Amino acid sequence: MNQTLLQLLNGLTFAALLFIVASGFTLIFGLLRIVNLAHGALYLFGGLVGYTAATATGSYVLGILAAMAVVALLGLVIDAGLLRFVRGNELRQVLLTLGIAFILNDLVLVLWGGDTYTVPIPDMLRGAARFGHIFYPKYRLFVLALGVAIFGLLWLLLNRTRLGALIRAGVDDPEMVEAMGINIRRVFLGTFMLGAALAGLGGVVGGAFLTLYPSADAEILVFSLAVVIIGGRGSLAGAAVGALLVGLLNSFGQVWFPELSYFVIFGPMALILAFRPLGLFGRAT
């Protein structure tokens, strides 16, 4: 029983991290229709920027703010400086963002080397909390609470604000929004920067318990793709459900079927897509 509870908590906290990263991915991929394969590299780069800032200042919060700001600026450069030349061509977007990912990976090796880094966390989040007969790290519980909070904030942004209405209207009919005198490109640019900032936030948060290393970007990108594909691109609820499924399958799969841990995740994904090609919450556009 204790082992099951432990794996359940592991799955939920990993799902919260996946949602933080995949929510940015679903904003960019699902709403803006941009295939951004550099999202994992933004996660790694943001995590290392946050590690550097947190180590230099002794503040975890400043590490998060620095990572989000730097990666948001990278998103500005990528979208306004590069992706505007391949707008509407998914194959070119794939090749361009894949190239950006390789460049960022090389930049990471130049700046930080190939070592493994762990983001320092505040003293108040160190130690463990008690659940029945088990003790569980406070920091992982913080990640779970942060994931829930971000879901709530993004839901309010997309469904209860004028900006959210503009984003949704711009996705469905950008010409009509432009005709109303609104610069939809600026709205989309801000959305891309928000999605990139969430990747940077995920890098700092995940870097404190998953650590940061040269191949971490590829691993988190694969999981994020699975989350968005299962949930349905462009759906915030789908990203949450997809993250929950992937997180729990990953946690229990590694214990019950260690030799088939990836199959436990991607097997059900293939089965879902066989019956729901657009994902659980996806819709035709």
Secondary structure, DSSP 4 states (H G I P E B T S, - for coil): -HHHHHHHHHHHHHHHHHHHHHHHHHIIIIIS----TTHHHHHHHHHHHHHHHHHHHS-HHHHHHHHHHHHHHHHHHHHHHTGGGGTT-HHHHHHHHHHHHHHHHHHHHHHHTT--B-----GGG-SEEEETTEEEEHHHHHHHHHHHHHHHHHHHHHHHSHHHHHHHHHHH-HHHHHHTT--HHHHHHHHHHHHHHHHHHHHHHHHTTT-B-TTHHHHHHHHHHHHHHHH-TT-HHHHHHHHHHHHHHHHHHHHH-GGGHHHHHHHHHHHHHHH-TT-SS----
